[in-house]
Amino acid sequence: MEEVILLAEDDGDLAGICKEILELHGFDAVIASDGEEGVKKFAESGRPQ
């Protein structure tokens, strides 16, 4: 199973850099621009809570 990290970051440049670093280390990174979007993406992911 691939590990997934949900990152909430409002700075688009920083979010992109973090996503690249996480992916280089074998993680699948999902980016949200704020906490509200992060909660929505988590709920839509279908992952167990």
CHARMM internal coordinates of N, CA and C (Angstrom, degrees):
IC EDIT
DIST 1 N 1 CA 1.4578
DIST 1 CA 1 C 1.5259
ANGL 1 N 1 CA 1 C 108.79
DIST 1 C 2 N 1.3153
ANGL 1 CA 1 C 2 N 116.07
DIHE 1 N 1 CA 1 C 2 N 129.91
DIST 2 N 2 CA 1.4563
ANGL 1 C 2 N 2 CA 120.81
DIHE 1 CA 1 C 2 N 2 CA 178.34
DIST 2 CA 2 C 1.5246
ANGL 2 N 2 CA 2 C 109.18
DIHE 1 C 2 N 2 CA 2 C -77.60
DIST 2 C 3 N 1.3159
ANGL 2 CA 2 C 3 N 115.51
DIHE 2 N 2 CA 2 C 3 N 135.22
DIST 3 N 3 CA 1.4580
ANGL 2 C 3 N 3 CA 120.80
DIHE 2 CA 2 C 3 N 3 CA 178.13
DIST 3 CA 3 C 1.5259
ANGL 3 N 3 CA 3 C 109.18
DIHE 2 C 3 N 3 CA 3 C -77.62
DIST 3 C 4 N 1.3315
ANGL 3 CA 3 C 4 N 115.59
DIHE 3 N 3 CA 3 C 4 N 137.47
DIST 4 N 4 CA 1.4598
ANGL 3 C 4 N 4 CA 121.46
DIHE 3 CA 3 C 4 N 4 CA -179.11
DIST 4 CA 4 C 1.5193
ANGL 4 N 4 CA 4 C 108.77
DIHE 3 C 4 N 4 CA 4 C -119.97
DIST 4 C 5 N 1.3131
ANGL 4 CA 4 C 5 N 115.57
DIHE 4 N 4 CA 4 C 5 N 134.57
DIST 5 N 5 CA 1.4608
ANGL 4 C 5 N 5 CA 121.58
DIHE 4 CA 4 C 5 N 5 CA 175.83
DIST 5 CA 5 C 1.5178
ANGL 5 N 5 CA 5 C 108.16
DIHE 4 C 5 N 5 CA 5 C -117.85
DIST 5 C 6 N 1.3236
ANGL 5 CA 5 C 6 N 115.58
DIHE 5 N 5 CA 5 C 6 N 129.13
DIST 6 N 6 CA 1.4593
ANGL 5 C 6 N 6 CA 122.14
DIHE 5 CA 5 C 6 N 6 CA 175.10
DIST 6 CA 6 C 1.5239
ANGL 6 N 6 CA 6 C 107.21
DIHE 5 C 6 N 6 CA 6 C -99.92
DIST 6 C 7 N 1.3203
ANGL 6 CA 6 C 7 N 115.87
DIHE 6 N 6 CA 6 C 7 N 117.69
DIST 7 N 7 CA 1.4596
ANGL 6 C 7 N 7 CA 121.83
DIHE 6 CA 6 C 7 N 7 CA -177.20
DIST 7 CA 7 C 1.5188
ANGL 7 N 7 CA 7 C 109.49
DIHE 6 C 7 N 7 CA 7 C -112.99
DIST 7 C 8 N 1.3232
ANGL 7 CA 7 C 8 N 116.75
DIHE 7 N 7 CA 7 C 8 N 123.24
DIST 8 N 8 CA 1.4639
ANGL 7 C 8 N 8 CA 121.71
DIHE 7 CA 7 C 8 N 8 CA 175.41
DIST 8 CA 8 C 1.5293
ANGL 8 N 8 CA 8 C 107.42
DIHE 7 C 8 N 8 CA 8 C -101.93
DIST 8 C 9 N 1.3287
ANGL 8 CA 8 C 9 N 115.86
DIHE 8 N 8 CA 8 C 9 N 113.60
DIST 9 N 9 CA 1.4667
ANGL 8 C 9 N 9 CA 121.69
DIHE 8 CA 8 C 9 N 9 CA -178.22
DIST 9 CA 9 C 1.5212
ANGL 9 N 9 CA 9 C 108.97
DIHE 8 C 9 N 9 CA 9 C -147.45
DIST 9 C 10 N 1.3319
ANGL 9 CA 9 C 10 N 116.11
DIHE 9 N 9 CA 9 C 10 N 126.09
DIST 10 N 10 CA 1.4646
ANGL 9 C 10 N 10 CA 119.30
DIHE 9 CA 9 C 10 N 10 CA -176.60
DIST 10 CA 10 C 1.5298
ANGL 10 N 10 CA 10 C 113.71
DIHE 9 C 10 N 10 CA 10 C -85.41
DIST 10 C 11 N 1.3022
ANGL 10 CA 10 C 11 N 117.80
DIHE 10 N 10 CA 10 C 11 N -11.01
DIST 11 N 11 CA 1.4649
ANGL 10 C 11 N 11 CA 121.21
DIHE 10 CA 10 C 11 N 11 CA 176.53
DIST 11 CA 11 C 1.5307
ANGL 11 N 11 CA 11 C 107.86
DIHE 10 C 11 N 11 CA 11 C -92.38
DIST 11 C 12 N 1.3221
ANGL 11 CA 11 C 12 N 116.05
DIHE 11 N 11 CA 11 C 12 N 108.95
DIST 12 N 12 CA 1.4604
ANGL 11 C 12 N 12 CA 121.21
DIHE 11 CA 11 C 12 N 12 CA -175.26
DIST 12 CA 12 C 1.5199
ANGL 12 N 12 CA 12 C 114.01
DIHE 11 C 12 N 12 CA 12 C -59.09
DIST 12 C 13 N 1.3340
ANGL 12 CA 12 C 13 N 116.90
DIHE 12 N 12 CA 12 C 13 N -39.32
DIST 13 N 13 CA 1.4675
ANGL 12 C 13 N 13 CA 120.03
DIHE 12 CA 12 C 13 N 13 CA 179.48
DIST 13 CA 13 C 1.5257
ANGL 13 N 13 CA 13 C 110.91
DIHE 12 C 13 N 13 CA 13 C -65.19
DIST 13 C 14 N 1.3276
ANGL 13 CA 13 C 14 N 116.30
DIHE 13 N 13 CA 13 C 14 N -46.12
DIST 14 N 14 CA 1.4607
ANGL 13 C 14 N 14 CA 120.87
DIHE 13 CA 13 C 14 N 14 CA 179.45
DIST 14 CA 14 C 1.5283
ANGL 14 N 14 CA 14 C 110.80
DIHE 13 C 14 N 14 CA 14 C -64.41
DIST 14 C 15 N 1.3250
ANGL 14 CA 14 C 15 N 117.00
DIHE 14 N 14 CA 14 C 15 N -40.85
DIST 15 N 15 CA 1.4642
ANGL 14 C 15 N 15 CA 120.86
DIHE 14 CA 14 C 15 N 15 CA 178.30
DIST 15 CA 15 C 1.5260
ANGL 15 N 15 CA 15 C 110.42
DIHE 14 C 15 N 15 CA 15 C -60.26
DIST 15 C 16 N 1.3208
ANGL 15 CA 15 C 16 N 116.98
DIHE 15 N 15 CA 15 C 16 N -42.12
DIST 16 N 16 CA 1.4621
ANGL 15 C 16 N 16 CA 120.83
DIHE 15 CA 15 C 16 N 16 CA 178.90
DIST 16 CA 16 C 1.5198
ANGL 16 N 16 CA 16 C 112.50
DIHE 15 C 16 N 16 CA 16 C -63.30
DIST 16 C 17 N 1.3253
ANGL 16 CA 16 C 17 N 116.09
DIHE 16 N 16 CA 16 C 17 N -42.10
DIST 17 N 17 CA 1.4667
ANGL 16 C 17 N 17 CA 120.76
DIHE 16 CA 16 C 17 N 17 CA 178.51
DIST 17 CA 17 C 1.5224
ANGL 17 N 17 CA 17 C 110.18
DIHE 16 C 17 N 17 CA 17 C -64.33
DIST 17 C 18 N 1.3328
ANGL 17 CA 17 C 18 N 116.60
DIHE 17 N 17 CA 17 C 18 N -45.75
DIST 18 N 18 CA 1.4658
ANGL 17 C 18 N 18 CA 120.78
DIHE 17 CA 17 C 18 N 18 CA 179.27
DIST 18 CA 18 C 1.5210
ANGL 18 N 18 CA 18 C 111.04
DIHE 17 C 18 N 18 CA 18 C -61.08
DIST 18 C 19 N 1.3231
ANGL 18 CA 18 C 19 N 116.88
DIHE 18 N 18 CA 18 C 19 N -41.93
DIST 19 N 19 CA 1.4665
ANGL 18 C 19 N 19 CA 121.38
DIHE 18 CA 18 C 19 N 19 CA 179.15
DIST 19 CA 19 C 1.5268
ANGL 19 N 19 CA 19 C 110.36
DIHE 18 C 19 N 19 CA 19 C -60.32
DIST 19 C 20 N 1.3312
ANGL 19 CA 19 C 20 N 116.95
DIHE 19 N 19 CA 19 C 20 N -45.41
DIST 20 N 20 CA 1.4667
ANGL 19 C 20 N 20 CA 120.62
DIHE 19 CA 19 C 20 N 20 CA 179.27
DIST 20 CA 20 C 1.5250
ANGL 20 N 20 CA 20 C 111.47
DIHE 19 C 20 N 20 CA 20 C -61.02
DIST 20 C 21 N 1.3226
ANGL 20 CA 20 C 21 N 116.85
DIHE 20 N 20 CA 20 C 21 N -44.68
DIST 21 N 21 CA 1.4648
ANGL 20 C 21 N 21 CA 120.89
DIHE 20 CA 20 C 21 N 21 CA -179.44
DIST 21 CA 21 C 1.5241
ANGL 21 N 21 CA 21 C 110.59
DIHE 20 C 21 N 21 CA 21 C -63.78
DIST 21 C 22 N 1.3265
ANGL 21 CA 21 C 22 N 116.70
DIHE 21 N 21 CA 21 C 22 N -45.48
DIST 22 N 22 CA 1.4618
ANGL 21 C 22 N 22 CA 119.93
DIHE 21 CA 21 C 22 N 22 CA 179.78
DIST 22 CA 22 C 1.5245
ANGL 22 N 22 CA 22 C 111.11
DIHE 21 C 22 N 22 CA 22 C -61.45
DIST 22 C 23 N 1.3228
ANGL 22 CA 22 C 23 N 116.93
DIHE 22 N 22 CA 22 C 23 N -41.95
DIST 23 N 23 CA 1.4665
ANGL 22 C 23 N 23 CA 120.75
DIHE 22 CA 22 C 23 N 23 CA -179.88
DIST 23 CA 23 C 1.5285
ANGL 23 N 23 CA 23 C 111.34
DIHE 22 C 23 N 23 CA 23 C -67.62
DIST 23 C 24 N 1.3258
ANGL 23 CA 23 C 24 N 117.85
DIHE 23 N 23 CA 23 C 24 N -33.69
DIST 24 N 24 CA 1.4662
ANGL 23 C 24 N 24 CA 120.82
DIHE 23 CA 23 C 24 N 24 CA 175.77
DIST 24 CA 24 C 1.5273
ANGL 24 N 24 CA 24 C 111.41
DIHE 23 C 24 N 24 CA 24 C -63.06
DIST 24 C 25 N 1.3299
ANGL 24 CA 24 C 25 N 116.08
DIHE 24 N 24 CA 24 C 25 N -27.94
DIST 25 N 25 CA 1.4619
ANGL 24 C 25 N 25 CA 121.44
DIHE 24 CA 24 C 25 N 25 CA 179.97
DIST 25 CA 25 C 1.5240
ANGL 25 N 25 CA 25 C 112.47
DIHE 24 C 25 N 25 CA 25 C -95.23
DIST 25 C 26 N 1.3291
ANGL 25 CA 25 C 26 N 116.62
DIHE 25 N 25 CA 25 C 26 N 12.37
DIST 26 N 26 CA 1.4585
ANGL 25 C 26 N 26 CA 120.79
DIHE 25 CA 25 C 26 N 26 CA 172.13
DIST 26 CA 26 C 1.5140
ANGL 26 N 26 CA 26 C 116.74
DIHE 25 C 26 N 26 CA 26 C 91.42
DIST 26 C 27 N 1.3151
ANGL 26 CA 26 C 27 N 117.37
DIHE 26 N 26 CA 26 C 27 N 8.45
DIST 27 N 27 CA 1.4580
ANGL 26 C 27 N 27 CA 120.58
DIHE 26 CA 26 C 27 N 27 CA 178.90
DIST 27 CA 27 C 1.5249
ANGL 27 N 27 CA 27 C 110.55
DIHE 26 C 27 N 27 CA 27 C -95.66
DIST 27 C 28 N 1.3198
ANGL 27 CA 27 C 28 N 115.73
DIHE 27 N 27 CA 27 C 28 N 151.50
DIST 28 N 28 CA 1.4595
ANGL 27 C 28 N 28 CA 121.18
DIHE 27 CA 27 C 28 N 28 CA 169.69
DIST 28 CA 28 C 1.5238
ANGL 28 N 28 CA 28 C 105.38
DIHE 27 C 28 N 28 CA 28 C -93.65
DIST 28 C 29 N 1.3172
ANGL 28 CA 28 C 29 N 118.28
DIHE 28 N 28 CA 28 C 29 N 119.45
DIST 29 N 29 CA 1.4593
ANGL 28 C 29 N 29 CA 122.20
DIHE 28 CA 28 C 29 N 29 CA -175.86
DIST 29 CA 29 C 1.5224
ANGL 29 N 29 CA 29 C 110.73
DIHE 28 C 29 N 29 CA 29 C -105.83
DIST 29 C 30 N 1.3254
ANGL 29 CA 29 C 30 N 114.93
DIHE 29 N 29 CA 29 C 30 N 128.91
DIST 30 N 30 CA 1.4592
ANGL 29 C 30 N 30 CA 122.34
DIHE 29 CA 29 C 30 N 30 CA 175.15
DIST 30 CA 30 C 1.5235
ANGL 30 N 30 CA 30 C 106.25
DIHE 29 C 30 N 30 CA 30 C -111.68
DIST 30 C 31 N 1.3158
ANGL 30 CA 30 C 31 N 116.37
DIHE 30 N 30 CA 30 C 31 N 127.77
DIST 31 N 31 CA 1.4620
ANGL 30 C 31 N 31 CA 120.94
DIHE 30 CA 30 C 31 N 31 CA -175.68
DIST 31 CA 31 C 1.5231
ANGL 31 N 31 CA 31 C 110.59
DIHE 30 C 31 N 31 CA 31 C -107.49
DIST 31 C 32 N 1.3235
ANGL 31 CA 31 C 32 N 115.16
DIHE 31 N 31 CA 31 C 32 N 134.44
DIST 32 N 32 CA 1.4598
ANGL 31 C 32 N 32 CA 122.60
DIHE 31 CA 31 C 32 N 32 CA 173.48
DIST 32 CA 32 C 1.5258
ANGL 32 N 32 CA 32 C 107.24
DIHE 31 C 32 N 32 CA 32 C -122.91
DIST 32 C 33 N 1.3253
ANGL 32 CA 32 C 33 N 116.19
DIHE 32 N 32 CA 32 C 33 N 144.50
DIST 33 N 33 CA 1.4665
ANGL 32 C 33 N 33 CA 119.29
DIHE 32 CA 32 C 33 N 33 CA -176.71
DIST 33 CA 33 C 1.5270
ANGL 33 N 33 CA 33 C 113.38
DIHE 32 C 33 N 33 CA 33 C -80.95
DIST 33 C 34 N 1.3316
ANGL 33 CA 33 C 34 N 117.42
DIHE 33 N 33 CA 33 C 34 N -12.89
DIST 34 N 34 CA 1.4633
ANGL 33 C 34 N 34 CA 121.20
DIHE 33 CA 33 C 34 N 34 CA 176.03
DIST 34 CA 34 C 1.5323
ANGL 34 N 34 CA 34 C 109.03
DIHE 33 C 34 N 34 CA 34 C -162.12
DIST 34 C 35 N 1.3122
ANGL 34 CA 34 C 35 N 115.96
DIHE 34 N 34 CA 34 C 35 N 175.88
DIST 35 N 35 CA 1.4592
ANGL 34 C 35 N 35 CA 120.31
DIHE 34 CA 34 C 35 N 35 CA -177.70
DIST 35 CA 35 C 1.5140
ANGL 35 N 35 CA 35 C 113.70
DIHE 34 C 35 N 35 CA 35 C -61.94
DIST 35 C 36 N 1.3206
ANGL 35 CA 35 C 36 N 116.63
DIHE 35 N 35 CA 35 C 36 N -39.54
DIST 36 N 36 CA 1.4651
ANGL 35 C 36 N 36 CA 120.44
DIHE 35 CA 35 C 36 N 36 CA -179.65
DIST 36 CA 36 C 1.5316
ANGL 36 N 36 CA 36 C 110.79
DIHE 35 C 36 N 36 CA 36 C -61.88
DIST 36 C 37 N 1.3212
ANGL 36 CA 36 C 37 N 116.14
DIHE 36 N 36 CA 36 C 37 N -45.76
DIST 37 N 37 CA 1.4648
ANGL 36 C 37 N 37 CA 119.78
DIHE 36 CA 36 C 37 N 37 CA 177.82
DIST 37 CA 37 C 1.5314
ANGL 37 N 37 CA 37 C 110.15
DIHE 36 C 37 N 37 CA 37 C -64.89
DIST 37 C 38 N 1.3227
ANGL 37 CA 37 C 38 N 116.62
DIHE 37 N 37 CA 37 C 38 N -36.20
DIST 38 N 38 CA 1.4602
ANGL 37 C 38 N 38 CA 120.67
DIHE 37 CA 37 C 38 N 38 CA 178.09
DIST 38 CA 38 C 1.5173
ANGL 38 N 38 CA 38 C 112.07
DIHE 37 C 38 N 38 CA 38 C -61.30
DIST 38 C 39 N 1.3243
ANGL 38 CA 38 C 39 N 116.81
DIHE 38 N 38 CA 38 C 39 N -43.66
DIST 39 N 39 CA 1.4637
ANGL 38 C 39 N 39 CA 121.06
DIHE 38 CA 38 C 39 N 39 CA 178.30
DIST 39 CA 39 C 1.5237
ANGL 39 N 39 CA 39 C 110.08
DIHE 38 C 39 N 39 CA 39 C -62.90
DIST 39 C 40 N 1.3245
ANGL 39 CA 39 C 40 N 117.00
DIHE 39 N 39 CA 39 C 40 N -42.04
DIST 40 N 40 CA 1.4715
ANGL 39 C 40 N 40 CA 120.79
DIHE 39 CA 39 C 40 N 40 CA 178.95
DIST 40 CA 40 C 1.5252
ANGL 40 N 40 CA 40 C 110.94
DIHE 39 C 40 N 40 CA 40 C -62.80
DIST 40 C 41 N 1.3326
ANGL 40 CA 40 C 41 N 117.01
DIHE 40 N 40 CA 40 C 41 N -45.56
DIST 41 N 41 CA 1.4621
ANGL 40 C 41 N 41 CA 120.22
DIHE 40 CA 40 C 41 N 41 CA -179.61
DIST 41 CA 41 C 1.5225
ANGL 41 N 41 CA 41 C 110.93
DIHE 40 C 41 N 41 CA 41 C -64.05
DIST 41 C 42 N 1.3229
ANGL 41 CA 41 C 42 N 117.01
DIHE 41 N 41 CA 41 C 42 N -38.35
DIST 42 N 42 CA 1.4603
ANGL 41 C 42 N 42 CA 120.06
DIHE 41 CA 41 C 42 N 42 CA 177.90
DIST 42 CA 42 C 1.5220
ANGL 42 N 42 CA 42 C 110.25
DIHE 41 C 42 N 42 CA 42 C -64.19
DIST 42 C 43 N 1.3307
ANGL 42 CA 42 C 43 N 116.73
DIHE 42 N 42 CA 42 C 43 N -45.56
DIST 43 N 43 CA 1.4671
ANGL 42 C 43 N 43 CA 120.95
DIHE 42 CA 42 C 43 N 43 CA -179.43
DIST 43 CA 43 C 1.5288
ANGL 43 N 43 CA 43 C 111.18
DIHE 42 C 43 N 43 CA 43 C -62.81
DIST 43 C 44 N 1.3311
ANGL 43 CA 43 C 44 N 116.96
DIHE 43 N 43 CA 43 C 44 N -36.84
DIST 44 N 44 CA 1.4648
ANGL 43 C 44 N 44 CA 121.60
DIHE 43 CA 43 C 44 N 44 CA -179.14
DIST 44 CA 44 C 1.5263
ANGL 44 N 44 CA 44 C 112.77
DIHE 43 C 44 N 44 CA 44 C -76.47
DIST 44 C 45 N 1.3258
ANGL 44 CA 44 C 45 N 116.97
DIHE 44 N 44 CA 44 C 45 N -15.38
DIST 45 N 45 CA 1.4671
ANGL 44 C 45 N 45 CA 120.13
DIHE 44 CA 44 C 45 N 45 CA -174.45
DIST 45 CA 45 C 1.5233
ANGL 45 N 45 CA 45 C 112.89
DIHE 44 C 45 N 45 CA 45 C -71.88
DIST 45 C 46 N 1.3287
ANGL 45 CA 45 C 46 N 117.03
DIHE 45 N 45 CA 45 C 46 N -22.13
DIST 46 N 46 CA 1.4551
ANGL 45 C 46 N 46 CA 120.05
DIHE 45 CA 45 C 46 N 46 CA -178.54
DIST 46 CA 46 C 1.5177
ANGL 46 N 46 CA 46 C 113.61
DIHE 45 C 46 N 46 CA 46 C 75.72
DIST 46 C 47 N 1.3142
ANGL 46 CA 46 C 47 N 117.51
DIHE 46 N 46 CA 46 C 47 N 9.21
DIST 47 N 47 CA 1.4664
ANGL 46 C 47 N 47 CA 120.37
DIHE 46 CA 46 C 47 N 47 CA 178.94
DIST 47 CA 47 C 1.5259
ANGL 47 N 47 CA 47 C 109.57
DIHE 46 C 47 N 47 CA 47 C -77.93
DIST 47 C 48 N 1.3282
ANGL 47 CA 47 C 48 N 116.30
DIHE 47 N 47 CA 47 C 48 N 147.41
DIST 48 N 48 CA 1.4727
ANGL 47 C 48 N 48 CA 119.29
DIHE 47 CA 47 C 48 N 48 CA 179.43
DIST 48 CA 48 C 1.5234
ANGL 48 N 48 CA 48 C 111.59
DIHE 47 C 48 N 48 CA 48 C -62.81
DIST 48 C 49 N 1.3090
ANGL 48 CA 48 C 49 N 115.02
DIHE 48 N 48 CA 48 C 49 N 148.52
DIST 49 N 49 CA 1.4673
ANGL 48 C 49 N 49 CA 119.52
DIHE 48 CA 48 C 49 N 49 CA -178.56
DIST 49 CA 49 C 1.4991
ANGL 49 N 49 CA 49 C 110.96
DIHE 48 C 49 N 49 CA 49 C -102.22
END
COOR INIT
IC SEED 1 N 1 CA 1 C
IC BUILD
